[in-house]
Amino acid sequence: MKTIRTLIWKELLDLSRDKGTLFSTLLLPLIAFPIMGIVIGYVFQVQPITLAIIDQDNSEWSKWLIEYFKAVIGVHGVPAKHMCVGAFLGRPVIIYLNYTDIRSAEVDPKIDLIVIIPKNFSKLVPEVNVKIPVYYEVKTTSRADIAVSILWSAVSNFERHITEARLKILAPSAKIKDIENLRNPVEIKFYRLLRPSGAVAKPEEKNIYLTMMVLIIALFMTISPPIAFISDSVAGERERKTLECLLVTPTSRSQILVSKLFSSIILSFLSSGASTIGAYIMYMLMLSGLSGGSITLPISIEIIGVFSLTVFLTVFVTVSMALLISCLSDSIRSAQSKSITISMIGSLVMFIGLYGDIDRLPQLIRILLYFIPYTHSLQILNQYMKFDIYHAVPHILCLIAFIMVFLGISVKVFNSERVFFGSKVEGTVIKSRKRIFKFTK
């Protein structure tokens, strides 16, 4: 045991000498991710959605429509002059009211949507059998879709106002006692909040899906650090010609392999913790910037515990795969280039988790994905969030099985002559045998 502790300390010292790698994996996430959150939130704040409303009718009813636009973006009691500022879905919105003709708004590059209230707008309000037109022009900007949503929200609310006016006209002849019951015959009431499994959720779990997104992104960030650390463990020592010196010591190869494995896991786990904290802060700052206020995501000791277990197993399986690649590679560059495949596969699975639900995929695709270890990492979080930790146990066992398989192959390779030559071992052995055959002959 003392020998293994000494070897682990030796491996940690070797890895700690690479200051650039340590900074990029341990400290950079704590600095870069919060900065990204601030920048994203700031970009949304300085790029508001802009609408221009051109009132050609200039009547009481057209002014009512403008007031509904103000209500949608959270502005009340502002005179219909110049402009008003508000927010919609966390995005800042500016409505300009000072344009007198359509062309001046069309040529203004800062305008995303132009709303035109035509003449005779108010005259059509009492006409029960006539629809009242409201025209709009939209520009091809990244904010146009949200601007159109603001338009539809304002007009939908304004329609209720017109409906009430028309019902008042029809009420005496139709003998309607309560216009409200006719206008809104269905009342929607909130009953309770449920988890995807059907279990009753706590009020603070309303934004649990945002927590899931943060955890998936942080989980994806746990893949790269182990590759960087373990690529140097065997291929690096072989390239520096220090592996032979280490193997001729009285220490067994199994102890050397265990030390390399656990030293990489320790540093990778620390790096994953830094990435998780950085990703959480980034989302806090980004969402706060979008909404203009403070937003917190539901986090508990239980969620942290499940996520820590998932990270540990994900790091372990990544280290196991990268260790095998490092044993079979001729140089650090070769090991890292081959390990890019691991990152690509991991990113594929993580993006599926961000934008879809693995449980809802066709069975054949789901079975194929289960041959990828990272699918089980994702499913541990997914099943825990949907049900409980017990539904995640099969995926935990699958990850452990993957780890045992990759470690078993790595041990076999490390204990063979391949560890000296990497992928060139077959050619080297054949040449050596030919030389021995010629010499003995």
Backbone torsions as a table, in degrees:
resi	resn	phi	psi	omega
1	MET	NA	-38.6	178.7
2	LYS	-63.4	-37.3	179.2
3	THR	-63.4	-42.7	-179.7
4	ILE	-64.7	-41.8	177.9
5	ARG	-60.5	-40.1	179.3
6	THR	-66.1	-40.9	179.7
7	LEU	-67.7	-40.8	177.5
8	ILE	-61.5	-41.9	178.1
9	TRP	-63.3	-38.8	177.5
10	LYS	-62.9	-42.9	179.5
11	GLU	-66.4	-40.4	178.4
12	LEU	-63.7	-38.4	177.4
13	LEU	-65.2	-40.8	178.2
14	ASP	-61.6	-44.3	-179.6
15	LEU	-69.5	-33.0	-177.8
16	SER	-71.3	-16.7	179.8
17	ARG	-73.1	-20.4	177.3
18	ASP	-86.2	85.3	-175.4
19	LYS	-62.7	-36.8	-178.8
20	GLY	-63.8	-43.7	179.7
21	THR	-65.9	-41.8	179.2
22	LEU	-63.3	-41.5	179.8
23	PHE	-65.0	-43.3	-176.3
24	SER	-71.2	-24.2	-176.6
25	THR	-101.7	-27.0	-176.9
26	LEU	-103.8	-46.3	-174.1
27	LEU	-97.1	-35.8	-176.2
28	LEU	-58.8	-41.4	177.9
29	PRO	-59.6	-35.1	179.9
30	LEU	-71.5	-19.5	179.8
31	ILE	-100.0	-47.0	-172.3
32	ALA	-71.1	-44.0	-175.4
33	PHE	-65.6	-45.4	174.7
34	PRO	-60.1	-37.3	177.3
35	ILE	-63.5	-39.8	177.1
36	MET	-61.1	-42.0	178.6
37	GLY	-62.7	-41.7	178.6
38	ILE	-64.8	-44.3	-177.8
39	VAL	-64.8	-44.4	-179.4
40	ILE	-63.3	-45.4	177.6
41	GLY	-61.6	-39.5	179.4
42	TYR	-67.0	-40.2	179.9
43	VAL	-61.6	-40.4	178.2
44	PHE	-66.3	-35.1	-178.3
45	GLN	-72.5	-35.6	-176.7
46	VAL	-88.7	-3.2	176.1
47	GLN	-118.7	73.8	-176.9
48	PRO	-72.7	160.0	172.8
49	ILE	-82.5	128.9	-174.7
50	THR	-119.3	132.4	177.1
51	LEU	-122.9	144.8	173.4
52	ALA	-118.1	121.2	178.7
53	ILE	-105.8	120.2	179.7
54	ILE	-108.0	109.6	-177.2
55	ASP	-95.1	100.3	178.8
56	GLN	-87.1	-14.3	-179.3
57	ASP	-90.0	-39.0	177.6
58	ASN	52.1	51.0	-179.4
59	SER	-119.0	179.0	178.7
60	GLU	-64.7	-38.6	-179.6
61	TRP	-70.4	-38.2	177.3
62	SER	-66.4	-35.2	176.8
63	LYS	-68.7	-32.7	175.4
64	TRP	-63.2	-41.5	178.0
65	LEU	-61.7	-41.2	178.1
66	ILE	-62.9	-37.9	178.4
67	GLU	-64.1	-33.4	177.2
68	TYR	-70.0	-33.8	172.2
69	PHE	-60.3	-43.1	179.4
70	LYS	-64.7	-38.4	-179.8
71	ALA	-66.1	-37.0	-179.7
72	VAL	-63.2	-37.2	-179.3
73	ILE	-94.7	6.1	174.3
74	GLY	84.5	27.5	177.8
75	VAL	-113.2	131.2	-179.3
76	HIS	-132.9	144.3	173.5
77	GLY	68.0	22.9	178.6
78	VAL	-95.0	129.0	179.3
79	PRO	-58.6	146.0	-178.0
80	ALA	-76.6	64.0	178.5
81	LYS	-138.7	145.2	173.6
82	HIS	61.3	-90.0	-177.5
83	MET	-159.5	164.1	174.3
84	CYS	-139.0	152.0	-173.5
85	VAL	-122.3	137.4	177.0
86	GLY	-157.3	-153.8	-178.9
87	ALA	-148.5	149.0	178.2
88	PHE	-141.2	120.7	-177.4
89	LEU	54.8	38.5	178.7
90	GLY	80.1	-1.1	179.9
91	ARG	-103.4	135.5	177.7
92	PRO	-65.7	141.4	-177.3
93	VAL	-131.7	137.0	174.5
94	ILE	-122.9	128.3	176.7
95	ILE	-111.9	120.0	178.6
96	TYR	-94.5	132.8	-176.9
97	LEU	-120.5	11.1	-173.6
98	ASN	-103.6	7.1	178.8
99	TYR	-84.2	131.7	-178.2
100	THR	-100.1	-22.9	178.4
101	ASP	-135.2	157.6	-173.6
102	ILE	-67.7	-40.2	-174.6
103	ARG	-62.6	-37.7	-179.7
104	SER	-62.8	-33.5	177.2
105	ALA	-77.3	-33.0	-179.2
106	GLU	-65.5	-37.4	-176.7
107	VAL	-86.9	-4.7	179.2
108	ASP	-83.0	114.6	-174.8
109	PRO	-67.5	-18.5	-177.2
110	LYS	-82.1	-10.4	-178.0
111	ILE	-85.7	130.7	177.7
112	ASP	-96.9	-32.9	-176.2
113	LEU	-144.9	137.4	178.4
114	ILE	-115.8	123.0	178.4
115	VAL	-107.0	128.7	-176.7
116	ILE	-117.4	116.6	173.8
117	ILE	-95.8	109.1	-170.5
118	PRO	-75.9	168.3	174.7
119	LYS	-65.7	157.3	-177.8
120	ASN	64.6	16.3	178.6
121	PHE	-59.4	-47.0	-176.7
122	SER	-71.4	-28.0	-178.1
123	LYS	-69.5	-22.5	-178.6
124	LEU	-87.8	-11.1	-177.2
125	VAL	-60.1	-47.6	-178.4
126	PRO	-72.5	-14.4	-177.3
127	GLU	-75.5	107.8	-173.3
128	VAL	-66.9	-34.3	-174.4
129	ASN	-94.8	15.5	-176.0
130	VAL	-125.7	137.5	173.4
131	LYS	-88.6	143.1	-177.0
132	ILE	-96.4	120.6	-177.0
133	PRO	-80.9	141.6	169.3
134	VAL	-133.3	121.0	-175.2
135	TYR	-98.4	152.8	175.0
136	TYR	-148.1	151.1	173.9
137	GLU	-123.5	132.1	-177.3
138	VAL	-119.9	142.4	179.7
139	LYS	-99.2	159.2	-178.1
140	THR	-83.8	71.4	177.8
141	THR	-118.5	166.8	179.9
142	SER	-69.6	-15.0	-177.6
143	ARG	-102.4	2.5	-173.2
144	ALA	-65.2	-40.5	-177.2
145	ASP	-61.8	-41.5	179.2
146	ILE	-68.8	-36.7	177.8
147	ALA	-61.8	-40.8	177.4
148	VAL	-65.4	-36.6	177.2
149	SER	-63.0	-38.1	176.5
150	ILE	-62.8	-43.0	178.8
151	LEU	-59.1	-49.8	-178.2
152	TRP	-64.4	-37.8	178.9
153	SER	-64.6	-44.7	-179.3
154	ALA	-65.6	-44.9	-178.5
155	VAL	-67.1	-37.6	178.7
156	SER	-62.5	-42.6	177.2
157	ASN	-67.3	-37.3	179.2
158	PHE	-67.9	-31.9	178.1
159	GLU	-60.0	-37.4	177.8
160	ARG	-63.2	-36.9	178.5
161	HIS	-64.4	-42.7	179.2
162	ILE	-69.3	-39.8	178.9
163	THR	-59.5	-41.5	178.6
164	GLU	-63.5	-40.5	178.6
165	ALA	-64.2	-40.2	179.9
166	ARG	-72.0	-35.1	177.6
167	LEU	-66.1	-34.5	177.0
168	LYS	-63.6	-32.3	177.6
169	ILE	-71.4	-39.0	-176.8
170	LEU	-86.0	-19.1	-172.8
171	ALA	-57.2	-46.6	-178.2
172	PRO	-60.1	-43.2	-177.7
173	SER	-73.2	-30.7	-179.3
174	ALA	-91.4	-0.1	-179.9
175	LYS	55.7	47.8	178.6
176	ILE	-91.9	123.6	-178.1
177	LYS	-86.2	-42.4	-177.1
178	ASP	-122.9	107.3	-178.9
179	ILE	-66.0	-32.1	-177.3
180	GLU	-60.9	-39.6	179.7
181	ASN	-67.6	-29.1	178.5
182	LEU	-80.7	-38.0	-178.2
183	ARG	-72.4	-41.1	179.5
184	ASN	-126.4	78.0	-176.4
185	PRO	-71.5	-19.1	-178.7
186	VAL	-114.6	131.8	177.8
187	GLU	-109.8	120.9	-179.7
188	ILE	-94.0	123.8	-179.3
189	LYS	-123.8	136.8	176.9
190	PHE	-74.3	130.9	-178.7
191	TYR	-101.3	-62.7	178.1
192	ARG	-162.6	163.0	-178.7
193	LEU	-98.3	130.2	-176.8
194	LEU	-121.3	151.7	169.7
195	ARG	-79.4	166.1	177.2
196	PRO	-57.2	-26.8	-180.0
197	SER	-77.3	-13.1	-177.3
198	GLY	103.1	-10.5	178.1
199	ALA	-71.0	149.5	179.9
200	VAL	-70.0	129.8	-178.9
201	ALA	-98.9	155.3	176.6
202	LYS	-79.1	154.5	-179.2
203	PRO	-56.9	-35.1	-178.6
204	GLU	-72.4	-8.8	178.9
205	GLU	-90.6	12.2	-178.1
206	LYS	-59.0	-40.4	-178.0
207	ASN	-102.9	32.4	-177.0
208	ILE	-64.8	-27.4	179.5
209	TYR	-67.0	-30.8	175.6
210	LEU	-67.7	-38.4	174.8
211	THR	-61.4	-40.3	177.9
212	MET	-60.7	-41.3	178.8
213	MET	-63.5	-43.3	179.0
214	VAL	-61.8	-42.9	-178.6
215	LEU	-67.0	-37.5	178.7
216	ILE	-65.6	-44.4	178.3
217	ILE	-62.8	-43.7	178.5
218	ALA	-65.1	-36.2	178.0
219	LEU	-64.8	-38.9	177.7
220	PHE	-62.4	-34.1	-178.9
221	MET	-73.1	-10.4	178.1
222	THR	-81.5	-6.5	-174.8
223	ILE	-81.0	-42.5	-173.6
224	SER	-70.0	-44.2	-178.3
225	PRO	-55.8	-44.7	178.7
226	PRO	-59.5	-36.5	179.5
227	ILE	-63.7	-42.8	-179.8
228	ALA	-65.3	-39.5	-177.4
229	PHE	-73.3	-46.4	-171.6
230	ILE	-78.8	-22.3	-179.8
231	SER	-61.2	-28.4	-179.0
232	ASP	-86.2	-11.0	-170.2
233	SER	-67.6	-47.6	-178.5
234	VAL	-108.2	-53.3	-179.0
235	ALA	-61.7	-37.2	179.8
236	GLY	-66.5	-43.7	179.6
237	GLU	-69.1	-33.4	176.2
238	ARG	-66.5	-39.7	-179.3
239	GLU	-68.2	-34.6	179.5
240	ARG	-86.1	-0.5	178.3
241	LYS	65.8	27.9	178.0
242	THR	-103.9	-8.6	-177.5
243	LEU	-68.2	-38.9	-179.1
244	GLU	-62.7	-40.6	179.7
245	CYS	-63.6	-36.1	-179.3
246	LEU	-71.6	-36.2	-176.0
247	LEU	-76.7	-22.1	-179.6
248	VAL	-85.7	-4.0	176.1
249	THR	-72.4	164.2	179.6
250	PRO	-64.3	-13.0	-179.6
251	THR	-65.8	137.2	180.0
252	SER	-73.7	158.4	179.9
253	ARG	-66.1	-33.4	178.9
254	SER	-63.7	-40.2	178.1
255	GLN	-65.9	-39.6	178.3
256	ILE	-63.3	-43.2	-179.0
257	LEU	-65.7	-41.5	179.2
258	VAL	-63.2	-40.1	-179.8
259	SER	-65.1	-42.3	178.6
260	LYS	-65.4	-38.4	-178.6
261	LEU	-65.0	-51.4	-173.9
262	PHE	-75.1	-30.6	176.1
263	SER	-65.3	-40.1	177.6
264	SER	-67.7	-37.8	179.3
265	ILE	-65.6	-40.3	-179.7
266	ILE	-61.1	-51.2	-179.3
267	LEU	-66.7	-37.7	179.6
268	SER	-66.5	-38.2	179.3
269	PHE	-66.5	-39.9	176.2
270	LEU	-63.9	-41.8	177.8
271	SER	-63.5	-39.6	178.9
272	SER	-64.5	-38.5	177.1
273	GLY	-62.7	-42.2	178.2
274	ALA	-64.7	-40.4	178.8
275	SER	-64.9	-39.8	179.9
276	THR	-64.5	-46.9	179.3
277	ILE	-62.5	-43.0	178.4
278	GLY	-62.7	-41.9	179.4
279	ALA	-66.1	-38.0	179.0
280	TYR	-64.7	-45.8	178.8
281	ILE	-63.7	-39.2	179.8
282	MET	-59.6	-46.5	-179.6
283	TYR	-66.1	-38.1	178.4
284	MET	-60.1	-48.5	-178.5
285	LEU	-67.9	-39.0	-178.3
286	MET	-67.6	-47.0	-179.8
287	LEU	-67.3	-35.9	176.9
288	SER	-65.9	-36.9	177.5
289	GLY	-67.5	-36.3	179.4
290	LEU	-69.8	-40.7	-175.0
291	SER	-90.0	-14.8	-178.4
292	GLY	78.6	10.7	179.3
293	GLY	-148.3	-177.3	-177.4
294	SER	-83.7	132.4	178.7
295	ILE	-131.0	134.2	176.8
296	THR	-121.5	147.4	178.1
297	LEU	-100.7	145.0	-179.6
298	PRO	-66.6	118.6	178.2
299	ILE	-134.1	134.4	178.4
300	SER	-133.3	168.8	178.2
301	ILE	-61.1	-36.8	179.8
302	GLU	-65.4	-43.5	178.8
303	ILE	-63.6	-42.2	179.0
304	ILE	-62.8	-40.2	179.7
305	GLY	-64.8	-45.4	179.0
306	VAL	-65.0	-41.5	179.9
307	PHE	-66.6	-39.4	178.5
308	SER	-62.1	-41.8	177.1
309	LEU	-62.7	-42.5	179.4
310	THR	-63.5	-43.0	178.8
311	VAL	-62.6	-43.8	-179.3
312	PHE	-60.0	-46.8	-179.5
313	LEU	-67.5	-37.2	178.7
314	THR	-66.4	-43.2	176.9
315	VAL	-63.1	-42.0	-178.0
316	PHE	-62.2	-46.1	-178.3
317	VAL	-70.0	-33.2	177.0
318	THR	-67.3	-43.4	177.7
319	VAL	-62.6	-39.6	180.0
320	SER	-63.0	-43.9	178.8
321	MET	-68.6	-44.3	-178.6
322	ALA	-67.1	-32.3	177.4
323	LEU	-64.5	-41.9	177.1
324	LEU	-62.6	-43.1	178.4
325	ILE	-64.4	-39.9	-180.0
326	SER	-64.8	-36.5	178.9
327	CYS	-66.4	-30.5	-176.2
328	LEU	-97.4	3.9	-177.4
329	SER	-101.9	153.4	-176.8
330	ASP	-88.5	-22.0	-177.1
331	SER	-152.3	169.6	178.0
332	ILE	-62.4	-43.5	-179.4
333	ARG	-59.9	-41.8	179.3
334	SER	-65.2	-41.0	-180.0
335	ALA	-65.1	-42.8	-178.8
336	GLN	-69.2	-39.0	179.5
337	SER	-66.2	-38.7	177.4
338	LYS	-69.9	-31.9	-178.7
339	SER	-74.9	-12.4	176.1
340	ILE	-58.6	-31.4	178.2
341	THR	-58.5	-38.3	178.9
342	ILE	-62.1	-44.5	179.5
343	SER	-63.6	-40.2	-179.1
344	MET	-64.9	-43.4	178.5
345	ILE	-65.0	-41.7	178.5
346	GLY	-62.4	-42.7	179.6
347	SER	-64.7	-35.9	177.9
348	LEU	-60.1	-48.4	-177.9
349	VAL	-66.7	-41.0	-178.2
350	MET	-66.2	-37.0	177.9
351	PHE	-68.3	-33.9	174.6
352	ILE	-62.0	-40.7	178.7
353	GLY	-67.7	-31.6	179.9
354	LEU	-72.8	-39.7	-171.8
355	TYR	-110.4	5.6	179.9
356	GLY	-159.6	179.5	179.7
357	ASP	-118.8	117.4	-177.6
358	ILE	-60.4	-34.8	-178.5
359	ASP	-65.0	-20.1	-178.0
360	ARG	-98.6	1.9	176.7
361	LEU	-75.6	158.8	175.3
362	PRO	-57.3	150.1	-172.8
363	GLN	-59.1	-40.8	-178.4
364	LEU	-63.3	-44.6	178.7
365	ILE	-64.9	-39.1	179.9
366	ARG	-64.4	-40.1	178.8
367	ILE	-65.1	-42.1	178.7
368	LEU	-63.7	-39.5	179.2
369	LEU	-65.9	-29.2	-179.6
370	TYR	-70.2	-11.8	172.9
371	PHE	-80.3	-5.7	175.9
372	ILE	-98.9	122.8	-176.7
373	PRO	-56.5	-37.6	-175.3
374	TYR	-67.2	-20.8	174.6
375	THR	-61.5	-38.8	179.9
376	HIS	-71.9	-32.8	174.8
377	SER	-61.1	-44.7	179.3
378	LEU	-65.7	-40.1	-177.7
379	GLN	-70.8	-25.8	175.0
380	ILE	-60.5	-48.2	178.2
381	LEU	-67.5	-42.3	-177.0
382	ASN	-62.4	-48.0	-178.7
383	GLN	-68.7	-34.1	177.9
384	TYR	-66.7	-43.3	-180.0
385	MET	-66.6	-35.2	-178.9
386	LYS	-78.1	-44.6	-173.1
387	PHE	-120.9	-94.1	177.7
388	ASP	-159.5	-178.9	-175.2
389	ILE	-66.4	-25.4	-177.6
390	TYR	-67.9	-31.3	177.2
391	HIS	-72.2	-15.9	179.7
392	ALA	-90.2	-9.5	-176.5
393	VAL	-58.1	-45.1	179.3
394	PRO	-57.5	-37.1	179.6
395	HIS	-74.1	-31.4	174.0
396	ILE	-63.8	-43.5	179.4
397	LEU	-65.8	-36.9	177.8
398	CYS	-64.4	-40.4	177.3
399	LEU	-63.6	-41.8	178.1
400	ILE	-62.6	-38.7	178.0
401	ALA	-63.9	-43.5	176.4
402	PHE	-59.4	-42.3	-179.8
403	ILE	-61.3	-45.1	-178.7
404	MET	-63.7	-39.7	-179.7
405	VAL	-65.1	-49.9	-178.5
406	PHE	-66.1	-37.0	177.9
407	LEU	-67.2	-40.1	179.1
408	GLY	-60.6	-42.9	178.5
409	ILE	-67.9	-39.0	179.9
410	SER	-63.9	-41.6	178.8
411	VAL	-63.0	-41.9	-179.9
412	LYS	-63.7	-41.7	178.9
413	VAL	-68.6	-41.9	-177.3
414	PHE	-66.7	-29.4	179.8
415	ASN	-87.6	0.8	179.2
416	SER	-104.5	179.0	-179.7
417	GLU	-73.6	-10.1	179.1
418	ARG	-62.4	-27.5	-176.7
419	VAL	-63.8	-22.2	-179.7
420	PHE	-83.3	-30.1	-170.3
421	PHE	-119.3	-9.1	-179.5
422	GLY	68.7	-136.5	-176.7
423	SER	-75.5	-9.6	-178.1
424	LYS	-91.2	8.1	-171.6
425	VAL	-64.0	-38.6	-175.4
426	GLU	-63.3	-47.6	179.2
427	GLY	-64.1	-38.9	-179.5
428	THR	-65.2	-42.9	-179.0
429	VAL	-65.8	-41.3	-179.9
430	ILE	-62.1	-44.8	178.7
431	LYS	-63.2	-40.8	-179.9
432	SER	-63.4	-40.9	179.8
433	ARG	-65.6	-38.1	178.2
434	LYS	-63.8	-41.6	179.2
435	ARG	-64.2	-42.8	179.4
436	ILE	-63.7	-39.3	-179.2
437	PHE	-64.6	-44.0	178.6
438	LYS	-64.8	-38.6	-177.6
439	PHE	-67.2	-43.9	-178.4
440	THR	-71.8	-28.4	179.9
441	LYS	-73.4	NA	NA
